[in-house]
Amino acid sequence: QVQLAESGGGSVQAGGSLSLSCAASGLITAPGYNYCMGWFRQAPGKKRERVGIANGNGNIAYADSVKGRFTISKDNAKNTLYLQMYSLEPEDTAMYYCAAVQNYYSDYVPSAYAMDYWGEGTLVTISS
């Protein structure tokens, strides 16, 4: 059974930085295995949106709204995905979720509907 556990988050002022971590258990991420793992966020009253997704080939796709400000990386030894966020804006305020799917074979970057496993989320609040 796959379990995802987020950590990090919190409150910072606009222009600041935060880092999130997502520890995965039960997800096979060894080289040669097909999977996607990434970050989504949902602000109050808004739809859940994709922040960035990494796949087993080492490709990472970012939402336009965070390109150049957010960076996703992965520690294969720890099976942990990271989201480093810089130049944060009040519009980045949201609950951030880690999500994953095993055996994803489409050429398209997966949407939230395609993700099978979710963490409980961690709140990020950016004040102006």
N, C-alpha and C positions, 0 to 999 in steps of 0.2 A: 504494500500500500504506500502510495506516495504522500508525503507530508512536507509542507512548506512552512517555514517559520521566519517571519520578517523581524527585523530589529532595526533600531535607529529611528530616525525621524525626530520630531520635536518642533520647536518654534524658533524662528530666527527673523531678523529684519531683512527687508528687501536688499538685495545685493549680496547677501550672505551665502553660505554653503552648508550643505547637509549631506550625509551619506547614509544609505540604507543597505542592509544586508538581507539575503534570503538563503537560509540553509535548507537544502533539499535532502530528504531521505527517501529511499525507495525508487528514485528516478535514475535511470541508467543513462549516464552522460559520458561514458567512456568513448574514446575515438572509434568511429565506425558505427555508433548507435545513433539512431535518428530521434531527435527531440527538439523541442523549442521551449525556451524558458525566458521569461521577461517580466516587465513591469507595466501595470495599468494604474490608472488613478480615476477617482470619482469625486468631484466636488459636489457640495450640497445642491440639489435641484438639477444636476446635470447628468448626462449619460456617462457611463464608464468609458474611458478612452485609453487607447494604447499609448504608452510612453516609449517603450523600446523593447525589442525582442531579439534574442540571440538564438542561433540554431547550432546543431551539432557540427556544421561545417565551418564554424567560426564567423559566420556572417552576423552582423548586427544591423537592425533597421530601427531608426528613430523617427518619432513623430516630428513634423516640421516645427512644431511649437517649442521643441526642446533641443533641436540640433544646435551643436556648438556650445550648449550650456550643460547638458547632461551626458554622462559617460557610463556605459555598462561594461562591466568586466566580470570575469569568472575565475575562481580559484578551483581548478579541477581536483586538486588534492583534498580540498575541504568540501567539494560539491556545493559551493556557495556562490551565489550571484550577487553582484554589487551594483548599486546605482549611486554614482557620485553626481551631486547637483550643485552647480555653480550659478552665480548671478541670478539668484532666485528672485522671483517676482510674486506679488500678491496673488496673481492668477495661477500660480503653482500650488496654492493652498488646496489640499485634497486629502482624501484617504488613499494611500498608495498600497497596491496589492501586488504581490508576487504571484505568478501563474506559470503553469507548465503543461505541456502535452507530450506524451511519448508516441513515437511512431507517426509523426506528421510528415506526409510525403508531398504536400502541395508546394507549388512554386510561389504561392502567394504568402505574404506575411500573415500569420494567423490573427484573426480578430478575437475578441473576448469569448465569442461563442465557441470557438474552436479549442479553447483551453479546457483541459479536463480537471486540473488541480489548482486550487487556490489557497493562498495563505489567508490569515484573518485580517490582514491590513494593518498599516501603521499610519498615524496621522501626521501630516506635515502642514504647519501653519506659518505663513509668511506675512509679516506685518509691514505696513508701509511707513 
